[in-house]
Amino acid sequence: MLYAYRGCPAAAGTGCQPGPDRFRIVTWPESAGNVPGQATLYDDSPNGDYDVDRAEPEPLARGTITVLR
């Protein structure tokens, strides 16, 4: 699951959220179902919620995101 938010400089606008760009990745085996629970293999924000409105992705300052399998 990838969570990615485009940031806006001030108030939320069309297609963006207030604050910086944000990104979160969570991986789990497909056999665990739609929500990983204890089967999480990787989560860069382990205390975040799985609900997109409460996911708490980490702010991106710069750089490249590389996902290795």
ChimeraX attribute file (.defattr): number of C-alpha atoms within 10 A of each C-alpha:
attribute: neighborCount
match mode: 1-to-1
recipient: residues
	/A:1	13
	/A:2	11
	/A:3	16
	/A:4	17
	/A:5	21
	/A:6	15
	/A:7	19
	/A:8	16
	/A:9	12
	/A:10	10
	/A:11	10
	/A:12	13
	/A:13	11
	/A:14	6
	/A:15	9
	/A:16	15
	/A:17	17
	/A:18	14
	/A:19	15
	/A:20	17
	/A:21	19
	/A:22	17
	/A:23	19
	/A:24	20
	/A:25	16
	/A:26	16
	/A:27	15
	/A:28	18
	/A:29	12
	/A:30	10
	/A:31	8
	/A:32	12
	/A:33	10
	/A:34	10
	/A:35	15
	/A:36	17
	/A:37	10
	/A:38	8
	/A:39	14
	/A:40	14
	/A:41	10
	/A:42	11
	/A:43	14
	/A:44	13
	/A:45	15
	/A:46	15
	/A:47	10
	/A:48	15
	/A:49	12
	/A:50	16
	/A:51	10
	/A:52	13
	/A:53	7
	/A:54	9
	/A:55	17
	/A:56	18
	/A:57	22
	/A:58	18
	/A:59	15
	/A:60	17
	/A:61	8
	/A:62	7
	/A:63	6
	/A:64	6
	/A:65	8
	/A:66	6
	/A:67	6
	/A:68	4
	/A:69	3
